Amino acid sequence: ELADQPIAPQDAAMMQSAEAMVFGKNQKGGPASVMQAAAAKNERSGHVSHEDTTQLAGDEGVTVAETKLPGRRIITESVAGQVLGRYVEPLPVTAAATTEGDVEEAPITIGEALAATALTAGEKPVEQTDAASIQAAEARATGSCIVTPGGLAATAQSAASANEGLAHDVDKIKLNDVLTGAAAKLPADKAATRQDAQGVMEAELRNNPSLTAYPGGVAASVAAAARLNERSS
């Protein structure tokens, strides 16, 4: 059922975000990069729109599962339960090495999701919609609605305001300038939940005239983190 569906931009964005949060980058030639290329081709051909999501992928989500074994870890990437790729990476064996079959269950935090956005949408110029979603994410991570001077939300707002006066994208401040190392820049952090994802998504949509979320952007990354956390719990 999944194999017959055209790959949509939001499918690729979900996999990009999930992959970036587990690997710390998108794997060259991996499922995320292949899906992104396919989605771009489908969009250019008019088969899908920029905001489209395959129903199965939207309903069941994407999964990047990590299993740690003595001396190695196995990472499996799936869409709607169908395996697209599997990697085996060597790890140093220590006295605390996990036993066979143990699964790494450390939840992905909002800060880590923001940092992943720097990888999946890092070249996007910061706009007011990005600043709003970053502020919502920071508030949920810290439990405070007060914008910290010099923090992520304040930096994003300053960047968005500065970019409004610039004509060319090459001169504008990008998301990776603001969100690289985001987890370490937050005074507090927490595991991303579905409620956090909804709050961040609402903030992004409210401030976007087209009422759409940017593929691989802040809201998409927090949503991917929440889905991964739900599946590992």
MDAnalysis code that builds the backbone (N, CA, C; Angstrom):
import MDAnalysis as mda
import numpy as np

u = mda.Universe.empty(699, n_residues=233, atom_resindex=np.repeat(np.arange(233), 3), trajectory=True)
u.add_TopologyAttr("name", ["N", "CA", "C"] * 233)
u.add_TopologyAttr("resid", np.arange(1, 234))
u.add_TopologyAttr("resname", ["GLU", "LEU", "ALA", "ASP", "GLN", "PRO", "ILE", "ALA", "PRO", "GLN", "ASP", "ALA", "ALA", "MET", "MET", "GLN", "SER", "ALA", "GLU", "ALA", "MET", "VAL", "PHE", "GLY", "LYS", "ASN", "GLN", "LYS", "GLY", "GLY", "PRO", "ALA", "SER", "VAL", "MET", "GLN", "ALA", "ALA", "ALA", "ALA", "LYS", "ASN", "GLU", "ARG", "SER", "GLY", "HIS", "VAL", "SER", "HIS", "GLU", "ASP", "THR", "THR", "GLN", "LEU", "ALA", "GLY", "ASP", "GLU", "GLY", "VAL", "THR", "VAL", "ALA", "GLU", "THR", "LYS", "LEU", "PRO", "GLY", "ARG", "ARG", "ILE", "ILE", "THR", "GLU", "SER", "VAL", "ALA", "GLY", "GLN", "VAL", "LEU", "GLY", "ARG", "TYR", "VAL", "GLU", "PRO", "LEU", "PRO", "VAL", "THR", "ALA", "ALA", "ALA", "THR", "THR", "GLU", "GLY", "ASP", "VAL", "GLU", "GLU", "ALA", "PRO", "ILE", "THR", "ILE", "GLY", "GLU", "ALA", "LEU", "ALA", "ALA", "THR", "ALA", "LEU", "THR", "ALA", "GLY", "GLU", "LYS", "PRO", "VAL", "GLU", "GLN", "THR", "ASP", "ALA", "ALA", "SER", "ILE", "GLN", "ALA", "ALA", "GLU", "ALA", "ARG", "ALA", "THR", "GLY", "SER", "CYS", "ILE", "VAL", "THR", "PRO", "GLY", "GLY", "LEU", "ALA", "ALA", "THR", "ALA", "GLN", "SER", "ALA", "ALA", "SER", "ALA", "ASN", "GLU", "GLY", "LEU", "ALA", "HIS", "ASP", "VAL", "ASP", "LYS", "ILE", "LYS", "LEU", "ASN", "ASP", "VAL", "LEU", "THR", "GLY", "ALA", "ALA", "ALA", "LYS", "LEU", "PRO", "ALA", "ASP", "LYS", "ALA", "ALA", "THR", "ARG", "GLN", "ASP", "ALA", "GLN", "GLY", "VAL", "MET", "GLU", "ALA", "GLU", "LEU", "ARG", "ASN", "ASN", "PRO", "SER", "LEU", "THR", "ALA", "TYR", "PRO", "GLY", "GLY", "VAL", "ALA", "ALA", "SER", "VAL", "ALA", "ALA", "ALA", "ALA", "ARG", "LEU", "ASN", "GLU", "ARG", "SER", "SER"])
u.atoms.positions = np.array([
    [0.835, -1.208, 0.000],
    [0.000, 0.000, 0.000],
    [0.868, 1.255, 0.000],
    [1.922, 1.239, 0.768],
    [2.813, 2.399, 0.816],
    [3.615, 2.537, -0.474],
    [4.019, 1.397, -1.043],
    [4.906, 1.420, -2.211],
    [4.286, 2.126, -3.404],
    [2.961, 2.131, -3.508],
    [2.284, 2.735, -4.647],
    [2.095, 4.245, -4.512],
    [2.409, 4.801, -3.350],
    [2.154, 6.224, -3.107],
    [3.339, 7.085, -3.549],
    [3.073, 8.242, -4.179],
    [4.172, 9.154, -4.521],
    [4.778, 9.763, -3.258],
    [6.083, 9.900, -3.241],
    [6.758, 10.497, -2.086],
    [6.491, 11.992, -2.080],
    [5.993, 12.501, -0.957],
    [5.622, 13.910, -0.837],
    [6.670, 14.687, -0.030],
    [6.735, 16.009, -0.222],
    [7.730, 16.826, 0.486],
    [7.679, 16.684, 2.004],
    [6.481, 16.586, 2.584],
    [6.402, 16.482, 4.035],
    [6.850, 15.103, 4.534],
    [6.725, 14.064, 3.691],
    [7.271, 12.751, 4.043],
    [8.786, 12.861, 4.206],
    [9.413, 13.499, 3.211],
    [10.868, 13.657, 3.232],
    [11.309, 14.511, 4.407],
    [10.533, 15.563, 4.709],
    [10.887, 16.448, 5.816],
    [10.845, 15.705, 7.147],
    [9.838, 14.832, 7.327],
    [9.755, 14.054, 8.569],
    [10.967, 13.143, 8.721],
    [11.373, 12.487, 7.631],
    [12.526, 11.594, 7.702],
    [13.820, 12.381, 7.921],
    [13.943, 13.540, 7.272],
    [15.128, 14.379, 7.474],
    [15.276, 14.759, 8.944],
    [14.186, 15.211, 9.543],
    [14.236, 15.643, 10.940],
    [14.572, 14.479, 11.864],
    [13.920, 13.346, 11.648],
    [14.163, 12.186, 12.507],
    [15.596, 11.695, 12.369],
    [16.091, 11.626, 11.135],
    [17.447, 11.150, 10.889],
    [18.477, 12.090, 11.514],
    [18.245, 13.394, 11.384],
    [19.185, 14.370, 11.932],
    [19.269, 14.280, 13.441],
    [18.152, 13.966, 14.098],
    [18.154, 13.904, 15.558],
    [18.880, 12.667, 16.085],
    [18.901, 11.587, 15.305],
    [19.584, 10.370, 15.743],
    [21.056, 10.385, 15.339],
    [21.328, 10.741, 14.087],
    [22.697, 10.712, 13.581],
    [23.469, 12.010, 13.856],
    [22.744, 13.109, 14.089],
    [23.401, 14.409, 14.174],
    [23.633, 15.026, 12.817],
    [23.184, 14.353, 11.763],
    [23.297, 14.845, 10.389],
    [22.421, 13.949, 9.518],
    [22.214, 14.381, 8.277],
    [21.529, 13.516, 7.324],
    [22.553, 12.656, 6.613],
    [22.290, 11.353, 6.545],
    [23.228, 10.412, 5.959],
    [23.294, 10.589, 4.442],
    [24.513, 10.706, 3.917],
    [24.690, 10.828, 2.475],
    [24.213, 9.541, 1.806],
    [23.272, 9.674, 0.884],
    [22.731, 8.511, 0.199],
    [21.750, 7.712, 1.027],
    [21.396, 8.204, 2.222],
    [20.461, 7.512, 3.097],
    [19.017, 7.770, 2.706],
    [18.066, 7.166, 3.431],
    [16.645, 7.325, 3.102],
    [16.184, 8.779, 3.044],
    [16.670, 9.613, 3.966],
    [16.203, 11.008, 3.977],
    [16.615, 11.745, 2.711],
    [17.867, 11.589, 2.289],
    [18.343, 12.303, 1.099],
    [17.679, 11.758, -0.163],
    [17.471, 10.437, -0.220],
    [16.802, 9.848, -1.380],
    [15.347, 10.306, -1.450],
    [14.671, 10.326, -0.291],
    [13.283, 10.780, -0.260],
    [13.176, 12.248, -0.644],
    [14.137, 13.067, -0.196],
    [14.107, 14.490, -0.525],
    [14.240, 14.700, -2.029],
    [15.160, 13.968, -2.660],
    [15.341, 14.090, -4.109],
    [14.086, 13.635, -4.853],
    [13.486, 12.541, -4.391],
    [12.276, 12.029, -5.041],
    [11.109, 12.994, -4.874],
    [10.959, 13.550, -3.667],
    [9.865, 14.486, -3.408],
    [10.010, 15.741, -4.260],
    [11.247, 16.230, -4.392],
    [11.487, 17.422, -5.216],
    [11.121, 17.158, -6.675],
    [11.473, 15.970, -7.154],
    [11.124, 15.614, -8.534],
    [9.618, 15.509, -8.705],
    [8.948, 14.887, -7.741],
    [7.489, 14.769, -7.808],
    [6.804, 16.128, -7.782],
    [7.358, 17.043, -6.969],
    [6.772, 18.384, -6.889],
    [6.967, 19.141, -8.196],
    [8.163, 19.040, -8.776],
    [8.418, 19.715, -10.054],
    [7.512, 19.172, -11.153],
    [7.208, 17.892, -11.070],
    [6.367, 17.261, -12.092],
    [4.880, 17.527, -11.866],
    [4.535, 18.132, -10.741],
    [3.145, 18.446, -10.458],
    [2.353, 17.315, -9.852],
    [3.021, 16.239, -9.441],
    [2.309, 15.105, -8.854],
    [1.900, 15.374, -7.408],
    [2.656, 16.229, -6.713],
    [2.357, 16.569, -5.321],
    [2.589, 18.058, -5.133],
    [1.996, 18.613, -4.080],
    [2.248, 20.006, -3.744],
    [3.254, 20.075, -2.599],
    [3.745, 21.269, -2.331],
    [4.796, 21.449, -1.327],
    [4.338, 21.038, 0.064],
    [3.041, 21.127, 0.343],
    [2.529, 20.833, 1.681],
    [2.008, 19.406, 1.829],
    [2.101, 18.603, 0.778],
    [1.499, 17.267, 0.802],
    [2.243, 16.291, 1.705],
    [1.474, 15.397, 2.327],
    [1.991, 14.264, 3.095],
    [1.256, 13.014, 2.639],
    [1.980, 11.922, 2.434],
    [1.327, 10.654, 2.134],
    [0.488, 10.248, 3.337],
    [-0.733, 9.806, 3.119],
    [-1.639, 9.530, 4.236],
    [-1.055, 8.513, 5.211],
    [-0.473, 7.437, 4.698],
    [0.107, 6.425, 5.584],
    [1.244, 6.993, 6.417],
    [2.105, 7.777, 5.764],
    [3.221, 8.377, 6.488],
    [2.716, 9.365, 7.529],
    [1.680, 10.124, 7.174],
    [1.129, 11.076, 8.124],
    [0.462, 10.401, 9.303],
    [-0.239, 9.287, 9.042],
    [-0.955, 8.585, 10.104],
    [-0.008, 7.807, 11.009],
    [0.974, 7.123, 10.410],
    [1.834, 6.223, 11.175],
    [3.229, 6.787, 11.426],
    [3.586, 7.858, 10.698],
    [4.846, 8.542, 10.958],
    [6.077, 7.797, 10.471],
    [7.221, 8.398, 10.769],
    [8.504, 7.788, 10.438],
    [9.195, 7.385, 11.733],
    [10.073, 6.419, 11.649],
    [10.766, 5.923, 12.823],
    [12.246, 5.754, 12.518],
    [13.088, 6.254, 13.403],
    [14.518, 5.975, 13.355],
    [14.858, 5.357, 14.699],
    [14.964, 4.043, 14.742],
    [15.147, 3.308, 15.995],
    [16.602, 2.903, 16.168],
    [17.110, 3.093, 17.381],
    [18.506, 2.770, 17.692],
    [18.552, 1.612, 18.689],
    [19.274, 0.566, 18.341],
    [19.483, -0.567, 19.233],
    [20.977, -0.686, 19.518],
    [21.337, -0.630, 20.797],
    [22.748, -0.735, 21.170],
    [23.084, -2.165, 21.581],
    [24.123, -2.696, 20.973],
    [24.651, -4.007, 21.294],
    [26.115, -3.835, 21.698],
    [26.711, -4.832, 22.335],
    [28.130, -4.702, 22.706],
    [28.990, -4.426, 21.470],
    [29.618, -3.267, 21.459],
    [30.548, -2.932, 20.390],
    [29.927, -2.337, 19.152],
    [28.606, -2.197, 19.101],
    [28.001, -1.633, 17.902],
    [26.585, -1.154, 18.208],
    [26.067, -0.347, 17.310],
    [24.664, 0.033, 17.401],
    [24.032, -0.173, 16.032],
    [22.769, -0.546, 16.038],
    [22.024, -0.766, 14.809],
    [20.930, 0.279, 14.729],
    [20.880, 1.002, 13.631],
    [19.877, 2.047, 13.435],
    [19.001, 1.648, 12.254],
    [17.705, 1.589, 12.488],
    [16.746, 1.176, 11.472],
    [15.810, 2.339, 11.167],
    [15.671, 2.673, 9.889],
    [14.806, 3.777, 9.468],
    [13.594, 3.215, 8.733],
    [12.411, 3.658, 9.168],
    [11.171, 3.108, 8.603],
    [10.174, 4.225, 8.333],
    [9.294, 3.987, 7.382],
    [8.134, 4.842, 7.122],
    [6.897, 3.957, 7.210],
    [5.966, 4.343, 8.079],
    [4.718, 3.585, 8.268],
    [5.009, 2.108, 8.513],
    [6.073, 1.841, 9.276],
    [6.412, 0.477, 9.638],
    [7.214, -0.288, 8.607],
    [7.461, 0.309, 7.439],
    [8.213, -0.355, 6.377],
    [9.672, 0.098, 6.425],
    [10.598, -0.830, 6.555],
    [12.016, -0.504, 6.703],
    [12.579, 0.010, 5.381],
    [13.214, 1.186, 5.438],
    [13.855, 1.767, 4.254],
    [15.373, 1.628, 4.312],
    [15.933, 1.589, 5.500],
    [17.384, 1.503, 5.609],
    [17.809, 1.024, 6.977],
    [18.972, 0.369, 7.029],
    [19.495, -0.113, 8.307],
    [21.014, 0.078, 8.302],
    [21.544, 0.630, 9.391],
    [22.970, 0.909, 9.509],
    [23.528, 0.198, 10.735],
    [24.745, -0.299, 10.616],
    [25.450, -0.866, 11.753],
    [26.712, -0.036, 11.961],
    [26.849, 0.556, 13.151],
    [28.000, 1.402, 13.451],
    [28.769, 0.837, 14.636],
    [30.107, 0.827, 14.555],
    [30.903, 0.327, 15.682],
    [30.865, 1.301, 16.852],
    [30.916, 0.768, 18.075],
    [30.974, 1.564, 19.292],
    [32.086, 1.010, 20.180],
    [32.716, 1.862, 20.987],
    [33.689, 1.338, 21.945],
    [33.004, 0.485, 22.997],
    [33.590, -0.643, 23.309],
    [33.019, -1.533, 24.328],
    [33.530, -1.103, 25.693],
    [32.612, -0.837, 26.617],
    [32.971, -0.408, 27.964],
    [32.324, -1.344, 28.974],
    [32.664, -1.150, 30.231],
    [32.072, -1.976, 31.285],
    [30.575, -1.770, 31.370],
    [30.120, -0.616, 30.890],
    [28.687, -0.310, 30.955],
    [27.972, -0.636, 29.656],
    [28.637, -1.399, 28.788],
    [28.022, -1.722, 27.498],
    [26.692, -2.417, 27.715],
    [25.736, -2.097, 26.863],
    [24.410, -2.690, 27.028],
    [24.428, -4.141, 26.585],
    [23.493, -4.902, 27.112],
    [23.382, -6.297, 26.728],
    [22.574, -6.404, 25.450],
    [22.738, -7.532, 24.792],
    [22.086, -7.703, 23.493],
    [20.578, -7.564, 23.642],
    [20.015, -6.771, 22.700],
    [18.569, -6.574, 22.697],
    [18.130, -5.317, 23.416],
    [19.023, -4.679, 24.202],
    [18.637, -3.442, 24.875],
    [18.435, -2.343, 23.851],
    [17.421, -1.512, 24.050],
    [17.135, -0.418, 23.131],
    [17.372, 0.904, 23.838],
    [18.057, 1.795, 23.159],
    [18.305, 3.130, 23.700],
    [16.987, 3.887, 23.757],
    [16.595, 4.357, 24.942],
    [15.291, 4.988, 25.089],
    [15.367, 6.431, 25.578],
    [16.543, 7.031, 25.537],
    [16.657, 8.424, 25.951],
    [15.782, 9.281, 25.039],
    [14.836, 10.033, 25.592],
    [13.942, 10.820, 24.743],
    [14.661, 11.987, 24.093],
    [14.134, 12.407, 22.965],
    [14.683, 13.559, 22.246],
    [14.074, 14.822, 22.837],
    [14.908, 15.778, 23.147],
    [14.433, 17.005, 23.774],
    [14.055, 18.047, 22.734],
    [13.358, 19.071, 23.199],
    [12.986, 20.180, 22.312],
    [14.246, 20.874, 21.808],
    [15.227, 21.030, 22.682],
    [16.483, 21.653, 22.260],
    [17.172, 20.863, 21.172],
    [17.151, 19.542, 21.277],
    [17.757, 18.696, 20.246],
    [16.982, 18.801, 18.935],
    [15.662, 18.944, 19.036],
    [14.853, 19.125, 17.830],
    [15.185, 20.453, 17.149],
    [15.381, 21.500, 17.940],
    [15.767, 22.787, 17.365],
    [17.135, 22.698, 16.697],
    [18.056, 21.988, 17.337],
    [19.384, 21.819, 16.748],
    [19.299, 21.036, 15.441],
    [18.388, 20.059, 15.373],
    [18.209, 19.293, 14.142],
    [17.700, 20.179, 13.007],
    [16.919, 21.208, 13.352],
    [16.415, 22.134, 12.330],
    [17.553, 22.849, 11.635],
    [18.641, 23.096, 12.352],
    [19.802, 23.738, 11.740],
    [20.397, 22.862, 10.642],
    [20.155, 21.559, 10.710],
    [20.646, 20.634, 9.688],
    [19.651, 20.473, 8.555],
    [18.360, 20.399, 8.880],
    [17.354, 20.114, 7.862],
    [16.880, 21.365, 7.115],
    [16.947, 22.526, 7.759],
    [16.478, 23.763, 7.111],
    [17.416, 24.918, 7.423],
    [18.685, 24.605, 7.618],
    [19.635, 25.609, 8.087],
    [19.853, 26.786, 7.169],
    [19.684, 26.588, 5.858],
    [19.935, 27.671, 4.902],
    [18.730, 28.575, 4.695],
    [17.643, 28.307, 5.402],
    [16.457, 29.157, 5.275],
    [16.664, 30.465, 6.029],
    [16.445, 31.618, 5.387],
    [16.517, 32.891, 6.107],
    [15.477, 32.949, 7.223],
    [15.847, 33.506, 8.353],
    [14.934, 33.586, 9.495],
    [13.837, 34.606, 9.203],
    [12.588, 34.176, 9.366],
    [11.429, 35.040, 9.178],
    [10.637, 35.111, 10.479],
    [9.621, 35.966, 10.484],
    [8.821, 36.121, 11.695],
    [8.150, 34.809, 12.108],
    [7.753, 34.002, 11.130],
    [7.135, 32.715, 11.466],
    [8.127, 31.794, 12.174],
    [9.403, 31.863, 11.783],
    [10.433, 31.070, 12.463],
    [10.651, 31.581, 13.881],
    [10.714, 32.899, 14.015],
    [10.917, 33.491, 15.339],
    [9.783, 33.108, 16.285],
    [8.554, 33.105, 15.772],
    [7.397, 32.751, 16.607],
    [7.461, 31.292, 17.043],
    [7.827, 30.403, 16.126],
    [7.885, 28.982, 16.477],
    [9.050, 28.689, 17.417],
    [10.163, 29.392, 17.247],
    [11.306, 29.213, 18.151],
    [10.950, 29.720, 19.548],
    [10.234, 30.839, 19.615],
    [9.809, 31.358, 20.914],
    [8.874, 30.368, 21.609],
    [7.948, 29.784, 20.855],
    [7.027, 28.801, 21.435],
    [7.789, 27.571, 21.915],
    [8.774, 27.133, 21.132],
    [9.568, 25.966, 21.526],
    [10.390, 26.256, 22.776],
    [10.981, 27.436, 22.839],
    [11.782, 27.805, 24.013],
    [10.901, 27.868, 25.257],
    [9.711, 28.442, 25.121],
    [8.803, 28.548, 26.266],
    [8.418, 27.169, 26.784],
    [8.184, 26.235, 25.879],
    [7.797, 24.892, 26.306],
    [8.982, 24.134, 26.887],
    [10.173, 24.381, 26.364],
    [11.365, 23.699, 26.886],
    [11.707, 24.180, 28.289],
    [11.553, 25.476, 28.527],
    [11.959, 26.065, 29.809],
    [10.820, 26.162, 30.814],
    [9.566, 26.089, 30.319],
    [8.424, 26.257, 31.206],
    [8.169, 27.699, 31.574],
    [8.766, 28.619, 30.822],
    [8.599, 30.046, 31.107],
    [8.293, 30.782, 29.812],
    [7.338, 31.728, 29.884],
    [6.992, 32.547, 28.716],
    [7.852, 33.801, 28.613],
    [8.752, 34.001, 29.566],
    [9.625, 35.172, 29.549],
    [10.756, 34.940, 28.552],
    [10.905, 35.851, 27.607],
    [11.968, 35.743, 26.605],
    [13.286, 36.174, 27.243],
    [14.232, 35.258, 27.286],
    [15.525, 35.528, 27.901],
    [16.381, 36.401, 26.984],
    [16.879, 37.549, 27.453],
    [17.760, 38.375, 26.616],
    [18.968, 37.568, 26.150],
    [19.216, 37.605, 24.852],
    [20.338, 36.865, 24.296],
    [20.066, 35.400, 24.066],
    [18.840, 34.933, 24.412],
    [18.485, 33.532, 24.218],
    [18.079, 33.238, 22.788],
    [17.645, 32.005, 22.553],
    [17.289, 31.598, 21.197],
    [16.147, 32.434, 20.632],
    [15.078, 32.615, 21.420],
    [13.924, 33.358, 20.928],
    [14.282, 34.811, 20.631],
    [15.037, 35.428, 21.521],
    [15.433, 36.826, 21.318],
    [16.340, 36.958, 20.099],
    [17.254, 36.020, 19.939],
    [18.164, 36.049, 18.786],
    [17.394, 35.851, 17.490],
    [16.428, 34.935, 17.500],
    [15.622, 34.683, 16.305],
    [14.782, 35.902, 15.937],
    [14.213, 36.572, 16.936],
    [13.411, 37.764, 16.669],
    [14.267, 38.878, 16.093],
    [15.453, 39.059, 16.640],
    [16.371, 40.077, 16.116],
    [16.769, 39.751, 14.678],
    [17.010, 38.461, 14.409],
    [17.388, 38.045, 13.067],
    [16.255, 38.288, 12.075],
    [15.028, 37.942, 12.471],
    [13.876, 38.144, 11.583],
    [13.668, 39.623, 11.277],
    [13.816, 40.456, 12.285],
    [13.647, 41.902, 12.083],
    [14.734, 42.448, 11.168],
    [15.965, 41.994, 11.364],
    [17.073, 42.453, 10.524],
    [16.888, 41.999, 9.084],
    [16.395, 40.769, 8.896],
    [16.231, 40.232, 7.545],
    [15.155, 40.965, 6.748],
    [14.168, 41.531, 7.447],
    [13.095, 42.242, 6.744],
    [13.626, 43.445, 5.970],
    [14.755, 43.979, 6.384],
    [15.325, 45.129, 5.701],
    [16.332, 44.773, 4.624],
    [16.509, 43.480, 4.362],
    [17.488, 43.031, 3.371],
    [16.773, 42.464, 2.149],
    [17.277, 42.791, 0.966],
    [16.615, 42.390, -0.275],
    [17.043, 41.006, -0.752],
    [18.276, 40.619, -0.482],
    [18.814, 39.385, -1.045],
    [19.020, 38.335, 0.042],
    [18.583, 37.104, -0.246],
    [18.691, 36.021, 0.731],
    [20.129, 35.768, 1.162],
    [21.069, 35.973, 0.253],
    [22.472, 35.685, 0.571],
    [22.967, 36.546, 1.732],
    [22.355, 37.712, 1.918],
    [22.770, 38.629, 2.989],
    [22.029, 38.385, 4.302],
    [21.029, 37.542, 4.287],
    [20.159, 37.372, 5.458],
    [20.726, 36.363, 6.460],
    [20.310, 36.514, 7.704],
    [20.696, 35.571, 8.771],
    [19.886, 34.300, 8.594],
    [20.560, 33.171, 8.655],
    [19.914, 31.889, 8.390],
    [19.577, 31.166, 9.702],
    [18.708, 30.152, 9.581],
    [18.322, 29.372, 10.761],
    [19.514, 28.692, 11.419],
    [20.479, 28.247, 10.615],
    [21.630, 27.587, 11.251],
    [22.484, 28.559, 12.059],
    [22.407, 29.856, 11.741],
    [23.122, 30.850, 12.545],
    [22.511, 30.972, 13.936],
    [21.229, 30.698, 14.032],
    [20.508, 30.841, 15.297],
    [20.436, 29.521, 16.069],
    [20.236, 28.407, 15.354],
    [19.877, 27.155, 16.022],
    [20.996, 26.133, 16.153],
    [22.146, 26.372, 15.557],
    [23.256, 25.433, 15.751],
    [23.624, 25.372, 17.237],
    [23.667, 24.167, 17.780],
    [23.957, 24.000, 19.210],
    [22.846, 24.486, 20.107],
    [21.602, 24.444, 19.606],
    [20.472, 25.024, 20.337],
    [20.276, 24.417, 21.719],
    [20.461, 23.109, 21.845],
    [20.201, 22.449, 23.138],
    [21.076, 23.028, 24.241],
    [22.320, 23.339, 23.909],
    [23.245, 23.875, 24.906],
    [22.946, 25.333, 25.237],
    [22.189, 26.014, 24.372],
    [21.899, 27.427, 24.582],
    [20.640, 27.653, 25.413],
    [19.865, 26.599, 25.647],
    [18.652, 26.741, 26.444],
    [18.979, 26.629, 27.928],
    [18.403, 27.493, 28.767],
    [18.656, 27.383, 30.210],
    [18.024, 26.137, 30.829],
    [17.022, 25.568, 30.158],
    [16.382, 24.324, 30.599],
    [15.825, 23.643, 29.364],
    [15.601, 22.340, 29.474],
    [15.139, 21.579, 28.317],
    [14.250, 20.439, 28.801],
    [13.475, 19.854, 27.921],
    [12.605, 18.748, 28.270],
    [12.349, 17.887, 27.039],
    [11.903, 16.666, 27.276],
    [11.549, 15.770, 26.177],
    [10.363, 16.339, 25.403],
    [10.428, 16.264, 24.087],
    [9.351, 16.777, 23.245],
    [8.143, 15.857, 23.315],
    [6.967, 16.451, 23.491],
    [5.718, 15.692, 23.543],
    [4.794, 16.141, 22.409],
    [3.712, 15.396, 22.239],
    [2.738, 15.769, 21.210],
    [2.146, 17.147, 21.495],
    [1.934, 17.466, 22.777],
    [1.379, 18.776, 23.128],
    [2.370, 19.900, 22.772],
    [3.655, 19.647, 23.004],
    [4.673, 20.629, 22.613],
    [4.656, 20.841, 21.104],
    [4.588, 19.742, 20.366],
    [4.579, 19.815, 18.905],
    [3.375, 20.609, 18.411],
    [2.213, 20.384, 19.015],
    [1.011, 21.109, 18.603],
    [1.150, 22.600, 18.883],
    [1.717, 22.938, 20.057],
    [1.892, 24.341, 20.405],
    [2.839, 25.061, 19.470],
    [3.933, 24.400, 19.114],
    [4.911, 25.006, 18.210],
    [4.329, 25.124, 16.805],
    [3.600, 24.090, 16.382],
    [2.981, 24.126, 15.060],
    [1.956, 25.254, 14.971],
    [1.151, 25.442, 16.000],
    [0.166, 26.524, 16.002],
    [0.841, 27.882, 15.904],
    [1.958, 28.048, 16.607],
    [2.682, 29.326, 16.556],
    [3.223, 29.577, 15.161],
    [3.745, 28.530, 14.512],
    [4.294, 28.704, 13.161],
    [3.186, 29.020, 12.159],
    [2.067, 28.320, 12.263],
    [0.980, 28.537, 11.312],
    [0.327, 29.904, 11.494],
    [0.160, 30.331, 12.748],
    [-0.476, 31.633, 13.023],
    [0.287, 32.779, 12.388],
    [1.580, 32.624, 12.279],
    [2.411, 33.732, 11.785],
    [2.832, 33.565, 10.333],
    [2.251, 32.581, 9.640],
    [2.559, 32.357, 8.234],
    [1.310, 32.644, 7.412],
    [1.351, 33.653, 6.534],
    [0.163, 34.006, 5.743],
    [-0.387, 32.838, 4.934],
    [0.488, 31.907, 4.530],
    [0.029, 30.765, 3.738],
    [-0.522, 29.635, 4.605],
    [-0.422, 29.794, 5.935],
    [-0.922, 28.791, 6.893],
    [-0.328, 27.404, 6.646],
    [0.959, 27.379, 6.306],
    [1.651, 26.107, 6.095],
    [2.927, 26.095, 6.933],
    [3.369, 24.885, 7.284],
    [4.622, 24.724, 8.011],
    [5.749, 24.459, 7.031],
    [6.913, 24.994, 7.321],
    [8.051, 24.818, 6.417],
    [8.596, 23.392, 6.553],
    [8.757, 22.647, 5.447],
    [9.279, 21.269, 5.535],
    [10.663, 21.238, 6.186],
    [10.804, 20.431, 7.232],
    [12.078, 20.352, 7.931],
    [12.346, 21.521, 8.851],
    [11.356, 22.425, 9.006],
    [11.529, 23.597, 9.850],
    [11.307, 23.289, 11.325],
    [11.143, 24.348, 12.117],
    [11.061, 24.200, 13.566],
    [9.889, 23.309, 13.971],
    [8.700, 23.624, 13.488],
    [7.524, 22.839, 13.877],
    [7.650, 21.393, 13.418],
    [8.142, 21.189, 12.200],
    [8.292, 19.829, 11.676],
    [9.291, 19.031, 12.504],
    [10.362, 19.671, 12.952],
    [11.376, 18.968, 13.737],
    [10.862, 18.600, 15.125],
    [10.141, 19.508, 15.766],
    [9.583, 19.201, 17.083],
    [8.536, 18.096, 16.959],
    [7.745, 18.127, 15.882],
    [6.747, 17.075, 15.658],
    [7.428, 15.726, 15.452],
    [8.521, 15.711, 14.698],
    [9.250, 14.456, 14.476],
    [9.821, 13.925, 15.789],
    [10.340, 14.823, 16.624],
    [10.887, 14.401, 17.925],
    [9.795, 13.812, 18.800],
    [8.621, 14.444, 18.795],
    [7.509, 13.947, 19.603],
    [7.075, 12.560, 19.139],
    [7.008, 12.364, 17.819],
    [6.622, 11.050, 17.295],
    [7.644, 9.985, 17.676],
    [8.918, 10.319, 17.557],
    [9.954, 9.342, 17.923],
    [9.868, 8.995, 19.402],
    [9.614, 9.998, 20.230],
    [9.497, 9.745, 21.667],
    [8.309, 8.854, 21.993],
    [7.187, 9.075, 21.300],
    [6.001, 8.257, 21.541],
    [6.254, 6.806, 21.169],
    [6.970, 6.595, 20.081],
    [7.200, 5.234, 19.607],
    [8.216, 4.480, 20.443],
    [9.077, 5.229, 21.147],
    [10.089, 4.560, 21.965],
    [9.638, 4.382, 23.406],
    [8.484, 4.977, 23.762],
    [8.007, 4.894, 25.145],
    [7.223, 3.612, 25.379],
])
